[in-house]
């Protein structure tokens, strides 16, 4: 069986068009399913807010411990 040049180029062109179309379709579907840039940034923002709240609680605990120790040392000197 002989493959003619015209058949080869038609197949190549059709394959390239289908490949491009499927790639663009996959990008759209991923965007609809929540893998978009906006959803990634929202998730990252949520994570950063949670970490900031944890650090604030930690700083609060350390500050109260420092105040308690300073008060204890102040009472010992009197």
N, C-alpha and C positions, 0 to 999 in steps of 0.2 A: 504494500500500500504506500503510495507516494503522497507526501504532504506538500501541497502547493504553497508558494510564498504568500498568496492572498489569504488562504485559510490560516496560515500561521499568524499573520499580522492581525487578522480579524479576531482570532483567539486571544492573542496577546493584548489587544486593545480592550476586548470585552472583559478579560481578567483584571486588567488595571482599573477599569471603570467599576466593576463589582467590588474589588478590593477597597477602593477609595470610598465607595458608598457604604460598605459594611463598617469600615473604620469610623466614618462620620456618624453612622447610626449608633455604634457602640459608645461613642463619646456622648451623644445625646442621652442615651439610656442611663449611662453612669451619672450624668447630671441630674436626671429625674430621680434616681435612686439615692441621692444624698452624698455622692462622692464628689460634689462640686467644690470649688475653692471656697465659696461662702460657708458651706457646712463645715469644712475643715477648719476655717478660721473661727467659727462659732464654738466648735469643740475645743480648740486651743485656748480661746478666751475663757471658757468655762473652767478648764484645767488650771489656768493661771490664777483665776479668782479663788479657786479652792486652795491652791498653794499659798496665796497671799493671806487668806484667812487663817490657815494653819500657822504661818509665821507670826501673824498678829497675836494669836493665842499664846504661842511660845514666848514672845516678847513680853506679853502681859504677865505670864507666870514668872519669868525671870525678874521682871521689875518688882512684882510683889515680894518675891523671895529676897531681893536686894533690900527693899524697904524694911522687911521684917528683920533681916540681919543687922541693918544700920540701927534700928530701934533697940535691938537686943544689946548691941555694943554700946549704945548711948546710955542705957540703963546700968550696965556694968561699971561704967566710969563714974557714975554718980554715987 
